[in-house]
Amino acid sequence: MRLGEFELTPLLDRHFRLDGGAMFGVVPKTLWEKRLPADALNRISMAMRPLLVRRDGAPLVIIDAGAGEKMEPKLQDIYGFDRSESLDASMAAVGVSAADVDIVLASHLHFDHAGGFTAKTPSGIAPRFPKARYIIRQGEWDDATHPHERNRASYFDENYVPLKDAGVVDFIDEDGEVLPGIRVRRTGGHTRHHHIIYLESGGRTAVFTADLIPTTAHIDVPWIMGYDLYPMETLEFKRAFVKEAIERAYLIFFEHDPHVPAGYIRQDGKRLFVEPASSS
């Protein structure tokens, strides 16, 4: 997808499944299952869609990297991982490899976003993208490396601690531009330091919303995940952001939608809907 000077390509790590009730919080199943039907285990189908960002003469960037290949088979079964899919294959299909990536930008450090930051090697776990610098928010790092009972099921040291050991992490503390045309903005809510990524070029804006709006089914403001640690922060930020996205015609990248990688949030009266974006 072209956005000014940027070429933006949604990749696919794999499809997987999470509990529908957890994904929609207080929204009744009779409502959410009309948008994303559940299987016999009450799990809904989701995807992990890192975003490849290319621009002539600029570093090759990937935003998030899926769950990777390190997770134990038992957990892969619990989460319904489709083992026929991989990020490496998705990158190869568009002519790039892990060795080509210059910058890895993290939205946050949950396993389904940061698991692919590292890989198993004969000498141990190492950065998956061998020449890349990894941009991570300092507060998110601090929380991920000091988990508590509520969030420790989502954070795994092996996904990010080896990066610091290898000296390839660049920590950021504030909102703002991290590369020309690419800036981060803290949302809080899902995690205390979760942020979304804006890409701006040619008078247009795309936003990688990560877990603020993980799927097209989550565009309604009160449809908030049970996984969010601070749901009222999510509500406040999301209310303003959805209005902004409609008024400014942002191209939204939905990291977890099983069918629609990107689109525009539109409004018809009180009804919100997503107009899928074309691949061109």
C-alpha positions in Angstrom: 0.0 0.0 0.0 1.4 3.3 -1.0 1.3 6.3 1.4 3.3 9.2 0.0 7.0 8.0 0.0 6.2 5.0 2.1 5.5 1.5 0.9 3.5 -0.2 3.7 3.1 -4.0 3.6 1.1 -5.9 6.2 2.9 -9.2 6.8 1.6 -12.4 8.5 3.3 -14.3 11.2 0.4 -16.7 11.6 -3.2 -17.1 12.5 -4.0 -18.1 16.1 -6.9 -18.1 18.6 -7.7 -16.3 21.8 -10.7 -16.5 24.1 -13.5 -14.4 22.8 -14.7 -13.3 26.2 -11.2 -12.0 27.0 -11.0 -10.3 23.7 -14.2 -8.4 24.2 -14.3 -7.8 27.9 -17.8 -6.8 29.2 -19.4 -7.0 25.7 -21.9 -9.9 25.7 -21.1 -12.9 23.5 -24.5 -12.5 21.8 -23.1 -9.3 20.3 -19.4 -10.1 19.6 -20.0 -13.5 18.1 -21.9 -11.8 15.2 -18.6 -10.2 14.2 -16.1 -12.9 15.1 -17.6 -16.3 15.7 -16.1 -18.5 18.4 -15.0 -22.2 18.1 -16.0 -25.0 20.4 -13.5 -23.7 23.0 -14.9 -20.2 22.8 -11.8 -18.9 20.9 -12.0 -16.5 18.0 -9.7 -16.5 15.0 -7.0 -13.8 14.9 -3.9 -13.0 13.0 -0.5 -11.5 13.9 0.3 -8.9 11.2 3.6 -7.1 11.6 4.0 -4.1 9.3 6.9 -3.7 6.9 7.8 -0.1 6.2 9.9 0.7 3.1 11.0 4.0 1.6 13.8 4.6 -1.0 17.1 5.4 0.6 15.7 4.9 4.2 16.2 2.1 6.7 14.0 -1.0 6.3 11.6 -1.0 9.3 9.3 -3.7 10.7 6.7 -2.8 13.4 6.2 -5.8 15.8 7.2 -9.3 14.8 4.5 -11.7 15.9 5.0 -14.6 18.3 8.1 -16.2 16.5 9.1 -19.8 16.6 10.2 -20.3 20.2 6.9 -21.0 22.0 6.5 -24.5 23.4 4.2 -26.9 21.5 1.7 -27.1 24.4 1.2 -23.3 24.4 1.0 -23.3 20.6 -1.9 -25.7 20.9 -3.6 -23.7 23.5 -3.4 -20.6 21.3 -4.3 -22.5 18.2 -1.2 -21.5 16.2 -1.4 -22.3 12.5 2.0 -23.9 12.1 1.8 -23.7 8.2 2.4 -20.0 8.4 5.5 -18.0 9.4 6.9 -14.4 9.3 9.9 -15.6 7.3 7.7 -16.9 4.5 5.6 -13.8 4.5 8.7 -11.6 4.2 10.1 -13.8 1.5 6.9 -13.4 -0.5 7.6 -9.7 -0.8 11.4 -10.0 -1.4 12.9 -9.4 2.0 14.4 -11.4 4.8 15.2 -10.9 8.5 18.8 -10.0 7.4 17.5 -7.0 5.5 15.7 -5.3 8.4 17.4 -2.3 9.9 14.9 -1.2 12.5 12.5 -3.1 14.6 9.9 -0.9 16.3 7.9 -2.4 19.2 4.3 -1.3 20.1 4.7 -3.2 23.4 6.3 -6.5 24.5 3.5 -9.0 24.8 4.4 -12.4 23.3 2.2 -12.1 20.3 4.0 -8.8 19.3 7.6 -9.4 20.5 8.1 -13.1 20.4 9.5 -12.8 17.0 12.2 -10.3 18.1 14.5 -13.2 19.0 15.2 -16.7 17.7 16.8 -19.9 18.9 20.3 -20.5 17.6 22.9 -23.3 18.2 24.5 -20.9 20.7 21.3 -19.8 22.5 18.6 -17.2 22.0 19.7 -14.2 19.9 18.2 -11.3 18.0 16.2 -12.6 15.1 17.1 -9.6 12.9 20.9 -9.7 12.9 21.7 -6.2 11.8 18.7 -4.4 13.3 18.4 -1.9 16.1 15.3 -2.4 18.3 13.3 0.6 19.4 11.5 0.0 22.7 9.8 2.3 25.1 11.7 2.4 28.4 8.5 2.2 30.6 7.3 -0.9 28.7 10.6 -2.5 29.1 10.6 -1.9 32.9 7.1 -3.4 33.2 7.9 -6.4 31.0 11.0 -7.2 33.0 9.1 -6.9 36.3 5.8 -8.6 35.6 3.1 -9.2 38.2 0.4 -11.8 38.7 -2.0 -10.0 36.2 0.4 -9.7 33.3 3.1 -12.3 33.6 1.3 -14.7 31.2 1.9 -12.2 28.4 5.6 -11.3 29.1 8.5 -13.7 28.4 12.1 -12.6 29.1 13.5 -14.7 26.2 11.7 -12.4 23.8 13.5 -9.2 24.7 16.2 -9.6 27.4 18.7 -11.1 24.9 18.3 -7.9 22.8 19.7 -5.8 25.7 22.4 -8.4 26.3 23.4 -8.1 22.6 23.5 -4.3 22.9 20.9 -3.7 20.1 18.2 -1.8 22.0 17.5 1.9 21.7 15.2 3.0 24.5 12.8 5.9 24.1 11.1 7.8 26.9 8.7 10.2 25.2 6.1 10.4 22.4 7.4 11.9 19.1 9.3 11.1 15.9 11.6 8.0 16.1 12.5 8.1 12.3 11.6 10.6 9.6 7.9 10.4 9.1 7.4 7.8 11.9 6.3 8.8 15.3 4.9 7.0 18.4 2.1 8.1 20.7 1.4 6.5 24.1 -2.1 5.2 24.6 -1.7 3.4 27.9 -4.7 1.2 28.6 -3.7 -2.2 27.3 -0.4 -1.9 29.1 0.8 1.2 30.9 3.2 2.2 28.1 1.5 0.7 25.1 1.9 3.0 22.1 0.6 3.3 18.6 2.7 4.3 15.5 1.9 7.1 13.1 3.3 7.1 9.5 3.0 10.4 7.7 4.0 11.2 4.2 2.5 13.2 1.2 -0.2 14.8 3.4 -1.6 11.4 4.4 -1.4 9.4 7.7 -1.5 5.7 8.5 -1.7 4.4 12.0 -0.6 1.0 13.3 -3.0 0.7 16.2 -1.6 -2.5 17.7 -3.9 -3.5 20.7 -5.8 -0.2 20.9 -8.0 -1.5 18.1 -6.8 -5.0 17.5 -9.4 -6.0 14.9 -12.2 -4.4 12.9 -14.6 -5.8 15.4 -13.2 -3.5 18.1 -13.8 -0.1 16.4 -16.8 0.7 18.7 -15.4 2.8 21.6 -16.7 0.6 24.5 -15.6 -2.7 22.8 -12.4 -3.1 24.9 -10.4 -6.2 25.7 -10.5 -7.9 29.0 -6.7 -8.1 28.7 -6.4 -4.3 29.1 -4.8 -3.5 32.4 -6.2 0.0 32.5 -9.5 -0.1 30.5 -10.6 3.4 31.4 -7.4 4.8 29.9 -8.2 2.7 26.8 -11.7 4.2 26.7 -10.6 7.8 27.0 -7.8 7.5 24.4 -9.9 5.4 22.0 -12.9 7.8 22.1 -10.7 10.7 20.9 -8.7 8.6 18.5 -11.7 7.1 16.6 -13.1 10.6 16.1 -9.7 11.8 14.8 -9.3 8.8 12.5 -12.7 9.4 10.9 -12.3 13.1 10.5 -8.7 12.8 9.1 -9.3 9.6 7.0 -6.4 7.7 8.6 -5.4 4.4 7.0 -5.6 2.0 10.0 -3.6 -1.2 10.2 -5.4 -3.8 12.3 -2.6 -6.0 13.7 -4.9 -8.9 14.8 -7.8 -8.9 12.3 -8.1 -12.4 10.7 -9.4 -11.0 7.4 -8.8 -7.2 7.0 -5.2 -6.0 7.3 -6.0 -2.4 6.8 -8.9 0.0 6.2 -10.6 3.3 7.0 -13.0 3.8 9.9 -16.2 5.3 8.5 -19.4 6.5 10.1 -23.0 6.3 8.9 -25.2 8.0 11.4 -24.2 6.4 14.7 -22.9 3.2 13.1 -19.2 2.7 12.6 -17.8 0.4 10.0 -14.5 -0.3 8.3 -13.9 0.2 4.6 -11.1 -2.2 3.6 -8.1 -0.6 1.9 -7.0 -1.8 -1.5 -3.6 -3.4 -1.7 -2.3 -0.7 -4.1 
